[in-house]
Amino acid sequence: MTHRWTPWARRVIQLVLTIGVTWLVVSQVGVTLEDVSSLGTAVPDPSGLVLVGSAAVLLLGLSISGWLWSLMVSELGELRPGLWGALRIVFTANLGRYLPGRLWQIAGLAVLAGREGISRTVAGVAGVLGQAFALTAVAILASPALIGLGGGEGRAWAVALGVLAIFVVLASIPALVDGGLRIAVRIARLSSDPPRPSARLFGLRWLGWYLMNWIVYAVAFVLFVRGLGFSGGWLELMSSFAAAYLLGYVAVFAPAGLGVREGFLIAFLQPELASAAVGVALLTRVWMTLVELVPAGGLAIWEISRTAGSSGSRGRLESEEP
């Protein structure tokens, strides 16, 4: 006999897990209620110009992600949507990140791409593969922070380069890449026939593309921290940001890693920012959410109105037929 959880019970469990994991992380690093309630230390000497620049770089990173998805669709054998079409599809589908689970975003890609005449299977598989390569890139950037290196920047760089070398070797093995394609198809649940890449060095090239994409994200975070008035090391800040994102992503019960990501970011930033790490982590969530949701929300509204208008036009044409 299988037991099915009611929707409200699942939500309660997800909420409890999110609060529990977040509390466990922040309590281990000694965060107090005074730290949480005070944001003054998180903005000691703000620079509006640098903060605007950080938002622009973050938006560039999100746009590159959309462009990469369209390139992946093309390499898997489908007609590539234009840049505007790709951005509209990917930004709108990204709203699925804010729901519990990790397949809503993929489902959104499949549905929206299907309206443009793109194979839903290819769109979904491209999304799964993109996430896989992106998480691999995140793991490379996060490796110094995750290992908890305290031996200086040179040692941290050695660890990051070592992890990169391991992933480069793995991405160069055709059998592993083919296996990854089959797994992506199963995750997408859209077809039993996996599309095949059209060029050699598929894994190696895409790992490089997504590593560059995530370097853009990490640079945006460093600029954000600098814009708040801090001067932490570039590698430390980039690695901390990537590590917190990765651990928040793994927490599938938390929508967009909410709470869990902030808890780990506080832990990783404390050596650099001390008590200000709490405020910086909270402001980082606001910064990322605004930069992503404002264009995504606008494009989603435009997509809904466009779809409604198209359906209305078809209905009128059908009613006018004799």
C-alpha positions as CSV (number, residue, x, y, z in Angstrom):
1,M,0.0,0.0,0.0
2,T,1.5,3.3,-1.1
3,H,0.9,6.4,1.0
4,R,0.4,9.7,-0.8
5,W,1.1,13.0,0.9
6,T,-1.5,15.7,0.5
7,P,-0.3,18.9,-1.1
8,W,-0.5,20.9,2.1
9,A,1.5,18.2,4.0
10,R,4.2,18.3,1.4
11,R,4.4,22.1,1.7
12,V,4.6,21.9,5.5
13,I,7.5,19.3,5.2
14,Q,9.3,21.5,2.7
15,L,8.9,24.5,5.0
16,V,10.2,22.6,8.0
17,L,13.1,21.3,6.1
18,T,14.0,24.7,4.8
19,I,13.8,26.4,8.2
20,G,15.6,23.5,9.9
21,V,18.6,23.4,7.5
22,T,18.9,27.1,7.4
23,W,18.8,27.3,11.2
24,L,21.4,24.5,11.5
25,V,23.8,26.3,9.2
26,V,23.6,29.8,10.7
27,S,23.6,28.5,14.3
28,Q,26.9,26.7,13.6
29,V,28.6,30.0,12.6
30,G,27.3,31.9,15.6
31,V,24.8,34.2,14.0
32,T,22.7,36.2,16.5
33,L,19.3,37.9,16.2
34,E,21.2,41.2,16.4
35,D,23.2,40.2,13.3
36,V,20.0,39.4,11.4
37,S,18.1,42.5,12.4
38,S,20.9,44.9,11.5
39,L,21.7,45.7,7.9
40,G,23.8,48.8,8.6
41,T,27.0,46.8,8.8
42,A,26.3,45.3,5.4
43,V,26.3,48.7,3.6
44,P,29.3,50.6,5.1
45,D,30.2,52.7,2.1
46,P,27.8,52.0,-0.9
47,S,28.6,53.0,-4.4
48,G,25.5,53.4,-6.6
49,L,27.5,53.2,-9.8
50,V,29.2,49.9,-8.9
51,L,25.8,48.4,-7.7
52,V,24.2,49.3,-11.0
53,G,27.2,47.8,-12.8
54,S,26.8,44.6,-10.8
55,A,23.1,44.3,-11.8
56,A,24.1,44.9,-15.4
57,V,26.7,42.2,-15.3
58,L,24.3,39.8,-13.6
59,L,21.7,40.5,-16.3
60,L,24.4,39.8,-18.9
61,G,25.0,36.5,-17.3
62,L,21.3,35.6,-17.4
63,S,21.2,36.6,-21.0
64,I,24.3,34.5,-21.9
65,S,22.5,31.5,-20.2
66,G,19.5,32.0,-22.6
67,W,21.8,32.3,-25.6
68,L,23.6,29.1,-24.6
69,W,20.3,27.3,-24.3
70,S,19.5,28.3,-27.9
71,L,22.9,27.1,-29.1
72,M,22.3,23.8,-27.4
73,V,18.9,23.4,-29.1
74,S,20.7,24.0,-32.4
75,E,23.4,21.5,-31.8
76,L,20.8,18.9,-30.9
77,G,19.3,19.3,-34.3
78,E,16.5,21.8,-34.0
79,L,16.2,25.2,-35.6
80,R,17.6,27.8,-33.2
81,P,15.3,30.5,-32.1
82,G,16.6,34.1,-32.5
83,L,18.2,35.8,-29.5
84,W,15.0,37.6,-28.5
85,G,13.0,34.4,-28.8
86,A,15.6,32.5,-26.7
87,L,15.7,35.2,-24.0
88,R,11.9,35.3,-23.9
89,I,11.6,31.5,-23.5
90,V,14.4,31.1,-21.0
91,F,13.6,34.1,-18.8
92,T,10.0,33.2,-18.6
93,A,10.8,29.5,-17.8
94,N,13.2,30.6,-15.1
95,L,10.2,31.6,-13.0
96,G,9.9,27.9,-12.4
97,R,12.9,28.1,-10.2
98,Y,10.8,29.7,-7.5
99,L,8.6,26.6,-7.2
100,P,9.7,23.6,-5.1
101,G,11.5,21.0,-7.2
102,R,13.8,21.3,-10.1
103,L,11.7,20.2,-13.1
104,W,9.3,23.2,-13.4
105,Q,11.9,25.2,-15.2
106,I,12.5,22.4,-17.7
107,A,8.7,22.0,-18.2
108,G,8.5,25.7,-18.9
109,L,11.2,25.5,-21.5
110,A,9.4,22.6,-23.3
111,V,6.0,24.3,-23.3
112,L,7.2,27.7,-24.4
113,A,9.6,26.3,-27.1
114,G,6.8,24.0,-28.4
115,R,4.7,27.1,-29.1
116,E,7.5,28.4,-31.3
117,G,7.6,25.1,-33.3
118,I,10.7,23.7,-31.5
119,S,10.7,20.1,-30.4
120,R,9.7,19.9,-26.8
121,T,12.0,17.0,-26.3
122,V,15.0,18.9,-27.6
123,A,14.1,22.0,-25.7
124,G,13.7,20.0,-22.4
125,V,16.9,18.0,-23.0
126,A,18.8,21.1,-23.8
127,G,17.6,22.6,-20.5
128,V,18.6,19.5,-18.5
129,L,22.0,19.4,-20.2
130,G,22.5,23.1,-19.6
131,Q,21.8,22.7,-15.9
132,A,24.2,19.8,-15.7
133,F,27.0,21.7,-17.4
134,A,26.2,24.8,-15.3
135,L,26.3,22.8,-12.0
136,T,29.6,21.3,-13.1
137,A,31.0,24.8,-13.7
138,V,29.6,25.9,-10.3
139,A,31.3,22.9,-8.6
140,I,34.6,24.0,-10.2
141,L,34.3,27.5,-8.9
142,A,33.0,26.4,-5.6
143,S,35.7,23.9,-4.9
144,P,38.0,26.2,-2.8
145,A,35.2,27.3,-0.5
146,L,33.7,23.8,-0.2
147,I,37.0,22.3,0.8
148,G,37.4,25.1,3.3
149,L,40.9,26.1,2.3
150,G,42.7,28.4,4.8
151,G,46.1,28.1,3.2
152,G,46.1,31.2,1.0
153,E,45.0,32.2,-2.5
154,G,47.7,30.1,-4.2
155,R,46.5,26.9,-2.7
156,A,42.9,27.7,-3.5
157,W,43.8,28.3,-7.2
158,A,45.6,24.9,-7.2
159,V,42.4,23.2,-5.9
160,A,40.2,24.9,-8.4
161,L,42.5,24.1,-11.3
162,G,42.7,20.5,-10.1
163,V,38.9,20.1,-10.0
164,L,38.7,21.7,-13.5
165,A,41.2,19.2,-14.8
166,I,39.2,16.3,-13.5
167,F,36.0,17.6,-15.1
168,V,37.8,18.3,-18.4
169,V,38.9,14.7,-18.6
170,L,35.5,13.4,-17.8
171,A,33.8,15.7,-20.3
172,S,36.2,14.4,-23.0
173,I,35.0,10.8,-22.7
174,P,32.4,10.1,-25.4
175,A,30.8,7.2,-23.5
176,L,30.2,9.5,-20.5
177,V,28.7,12.2,-22.7
178,D,26.3,9.7,-24.4
179,G,25.3,8.4,-21.0
180,G,24.6,11.9,-19.8
181,L,22.3,12.5,-22.9
182,R,20.3,9.4,-22.0
183,I,19.9,10.4,-18.4
184,A,18.9,13.9,-19.6
185,V,16.1,12.4,-21.7
186,R,14.8,10.4,-18.8
187,I,14.9,13.4,-16.5
188,A,13.0,15.5,-19.0
189,R,10.4,12.7,-19.5
190,L,9.7,13.8,-23.0
191,S,10.9,11.1,-25.3
192,S,12.7,7.8,-25.4
193,D,14.9,8.8,-28.3
194,P,17.8,11.0,-27.2
195,P,18.9,13.7,-29.7
196,R,22.5,13.5,-30.7
197,P,25.0,16.4,-30.8
198,S,26.2,17.4,-34.2
199,A,29.9,18.1,-33.5
200,R,32.9,16.6,-31.7
201,L,34.2,17.6,-28.2
202,F,30.6,18.2,-27.1
203,G,31.2,17.8,-23.4
204,L,34.5,19.8,-23.3
205,R,33.1,22.7,-25.3
206,W,30.0,23.0,-23.3
207,L,31.8,22.8,-20.0
208,G,33.9,25.7,-21.2
209,W,30.9,27.8,-22.3
210,Y,29.1,27.3,-19.0
211,L,32.3,27.9,-16.9
212,M,32.6,31.3,-18.6
213,N,28.9,31.9,-18.0
214,W,29.4,31.3,-14.3
215,I,32.5,33.4,-14.1
216,V,30.3,36.3,-15.3
217,Y,27.8,35.5,-12.5
218,A,30.5,35.3,-9.9
219,V,32.1,38.6,-11.1
220,A,28.7,40.3,-10.8
221,F,28.6,39.1,-7.1
222,V,32.0,40.5,-6.4
223,L,31.0,43.8,-7.9
224,F,27.8,43.7,-5.8
225,V,29.9,43.2,-2.6
226,R,32.3,45.9,-3.7
227,G,29.4,48.2,-4.4
228,L,28.2,47.7,-0.8
229,G,31.6,49.0,0.4
230,F,33.7,45.8,1.1
231,S,37.0,44.8,-0.4
232,G,37.1,41.0,0.0
233,G,39.4,38.9,-2.2
234,W,38.1,38.0,-5.7
235,L,38.6,34.3,-5.5
236,E,37.2,34.0,-2.0
237,L,34.0,35.9,-2.9
238,M,33.5,34.1,-6.3
239,S,34.0,30.7,-4.7
240,S,31.7,31.5,-1.8
241,F,29.0,32.6,-4.1
242,A,29.3,29.5,-6.2
243,A,29.4,27.2,-3.2
244,A,26.3,28.7,-1.7
245,Y,24.4,28.5,-5.0
246,L,25.4,24.8,-5.4
247,L,24.3,23.8,-1.9
248,G,21.1,25.8,-2.3
249,Y,20.3,24.0,-5.5
250,V,20.9,20.6,-3.9
251,A,18.2,21.5,-1.4
252,V,15.4,20.6,-3.7
253,F,12.8,21.2,-1.0
254,A,13.6,25.0,-0.9
255,P,12.2,27.1,-3.8
256,A,15.3,28.7,-5.5
257,G,17.3,27.5,-2.5
258,L,15.5,30.1,-0.4
259,G,17.0,30.3,3.1
260,V,19.4,27.4,2.6
261,R,21.5,29.4,0.1
262,E,21.6,32.4,2.4
263,G,22.6,30.2,5.4
264,F,25.6,28.7,3.5
265,L,26.6,32.1,2.0
266,I,26.7,33.5,5.6
267,A,29.0,30.7,6.6
268,F,31.3,31.1,3.6
269,L,31.5,34.9,3.9
270,Q,32.1,35.2,7.6
271,P,35.9,34.8,7.4
272,E,35.9,37.8,4.9
273,L,33.1,40.0,6.2
274,A,32.6,38.9,9.8
275,S,29.1,39.9,11.2
276,A,28.3,41.8,8.0
277,A,28.0,38.5,6.2
278,V,24.4,38.1,7.4
279,G,23.2,41.4,5.9
280,V,25.2,40.8,2.7
281,A,23.6,37.4,2.2
282,L,20.1,38.8,2.7
283,L,20.8,41.7,0.3
284,T,22.3,39.3,-2.2
285,R,18.9,37.5,-2.4
286,V,17.1,40.7,-3.0
287,W,19.6,41.8,-5.6
288,M,19.4,38.5,-7.5
289,T,15.6,38.2,-7.3
290,L,15.0,41.7,-8.6
291,V,17.4,41.4,-11.5
292,E,15.9,38.1,-12.5
293,L,12.2,38.6,-11.8
294,V,11.7,42.1,-13.2
295,P,12.6,41.1,-16.8
296,A,11.2,37.6,-16.4
297,G,7.9,38.9,-15.0
298,G,7.6,41.4,-17.8
299,L,8.3,38.8,-20.5
300,A,5.9,36.4,-18.9
301,I,3.1,39.0,-19.0
302,W,4.0,39.7,-22.6
303,E,3.9,36.0,-23.4
304,I,0.5,35.5,-21.8
305,S,-1.0,38.5,-23.7
306,R,0.6,37.3,-26.9
307,T,-0.7,33.8,-26.5
308,A,-4.2,35.1,-25.6
309,G,-4.2,37.4,-28.6
310,S,-3.2,34.6,-30.9
311,S,-5.9,32.3,-29.5
312,G,-8.5,35.0,-29.9
313,S,-7.5,35.6,-33.5
314,R,-7.7,31.9,-34.4
315,G,-11.1,31.7,-32.7
316,R,-12.4,34.6,-34.8
317,L,-11.1,33.1,-38.0
318,E,-12.7,29.7,-37.2
319,S,-16.1,31.4,-36.4
320,E,-16.0,33.3,-39.7
321,E,-15.5,30.1,-41.8
322,P,-18.7,29.0,-43.7
